[in-house]
Amino acid sequence: MNTAPSIRRPHVHSPRMPWWLPGVLGLLGAWIWVAIYAPFWTTFGSGVLFGMCMITLLALSRKNLVMPATLMDEQDSQQAEIVQREIEALMPHATSAEVLPQVDEMVQSMASEHQKRRLEELLLHWVSVSQQYSDAALSMRKEIHNVTEQTEHAATTIANSFQAIINKATVQARQAMELLEGTQGAMTEGVPQSLKDFIRVSDERLTKMADEVVRVADLSVRMVRELDAVQQRAQAIDGFLLDVDKLADQTSLLALNADIEAARVGEQGRGFSVVAQEVRRLSKRSHEFSNSIRQHLEGVRAGLNKTYGDMRSLSAADVNHATGIKNEVLQLTQSLEGKNREVADTVSSINAISKEIAQDVQNVVISLQFHDITSQKLNGMLGPMDELRHMLFQLMQETLTFDKSLLKRLPGDDRWLARLHDVAQPTAVAATAYLDSRPQADSAPHAPPKNGTGPAVELF
Amino acid sequence: MATIMTVDDTATMRQMVSFTLHSVGHEVVQASDGQEALALAKGRKLDMVIADVNMPNMDGITLVKSLRALPEYKFIPILLLTTESHDAKRQEGKGAGATGWIVKPFNPEQLLSVVKKVLG
């Protein structure tokens, strides 16, 4: 008897009372009241009246004069379902109705009408969900594309910056090495090419100069000694001059005696007197000559004494000064050598740090390859999603072509169809365009390998 | 020094490979997909090609096949530099005529070592 298919309800609604039930209950109550309180014929008559009312009601129902389901609003669809359920529940007990085929037809008609409504609702819901998924997938695709582009831009900028840092660090390391070689390098054609050579050459030449000064000082000492000898000889000459003066005095005294004796002899001694005078004149000239020599000797001695003093002071000063200069030069060169070693150590350290920076930045640049890997994985995710969108669109199209007359019975169906067409078509075009333009290997290659993977580098 | 073409749809990867190869004096030509690479390869003499596998327009394996079809690139080394590590894909590259397979992320020193070895 119950041939209507069961309808699955997505929502639970509160049951509503059928429109004819109060009338039937009212008539039944009135008949019971009459049966209790009225006489037999009154009860019999009212029973007949109740039966006739029921027969009239069933006849009206058969002629579709009851309220049709098509006149219900959407909210009454649940009411129809409840009616169906209640009729179905009443059928096994209403044995008198089983013989009436109108009841079964009525129930089936209501169930079919409700099934269509439910199907339309499900179709609408299905298309709406598909549309929402399609829109969300398209939006997600755009966002993934934007993220990929922004990541690529950022990764490119970072890579360029880091590569510039690597270049600068490399240049810095090279310059540090050149500086290190400059401080430690060798001479070219006798000209120092490095600070180390400069220090060495300066040390050599200053030492040589100090040695020369010491040698000159030694010469000065020897010259002082020679001057001492010369001064002693000058004193000897002075003694000889005294002897000359004594000889001149004695000669003059002899000449005076000779002159006296010649005067005593008289005329005969006149010639002898001339000789005596001449001897006396020679003696005088000897005195004058001796005095002149003494004067010159005094001048020589004074000069020698002055030279002697200067030479002594000079030789002493030269030795001290040369020794001092040599020590100062030695300290200076030692200090310079120390500084040079410090510079070399610092430059070596800078060079090593520059290489480490270059290596560290290189590692960062290697890590930046994550962008390529992640973007390819994201593109790999897009493939299945687009295929699903494509399949959904095809299902939507099939739904549209399945029963347009059914869809047109929906309230506002024309607008709904137009909206579905306008929205679904560009989505499909976009999906199809993507599917046509995407790389062939995009769909599968980024899935994690199912089998074993080979080495990172392999030459075939 | 050699003239090497790097083919990758990611600009960052192209720059990294170029920078690495430039650092040892190689001349580098860049292409963003297989089609562009094929067009560039026909117009010049290259000593080596380093290509990505997954690219739009023409993928790396198709590029290898297309290059191997050209007489002047029959014996030129072609390395595939890719995120792919799957053995089947690797064998596909080998079957297409690739000289070697390098998995990203690559180490610059490792890449230079492979390039030096392949160039002989």
Interface residues (C-beta under 8 A of the other chain):
Chain A: E152 A155 T156 A159 N160 Q163 I166 Q362 V365 I366 S367 L368 Q369 F370 H371 D372 I373 S375 Q376 K377 N379 S437 R438 P439 Q440 A441 D442 P445 H446 P449 K450 N451 G452 T453 G454 P455 A456 V457 E458 L459 F460
Chain B: D8 T10 A11 T12 M13 Q15 M16 F19 V53 N54 M55 P56 N57 D59 I61 T83 E84 S85 H86 D87 A88 K89 R90 K94 A98 T99 G100 W101 I102 V103 K104 P105 F106 N107 P108 Q110 V114 K117 V118
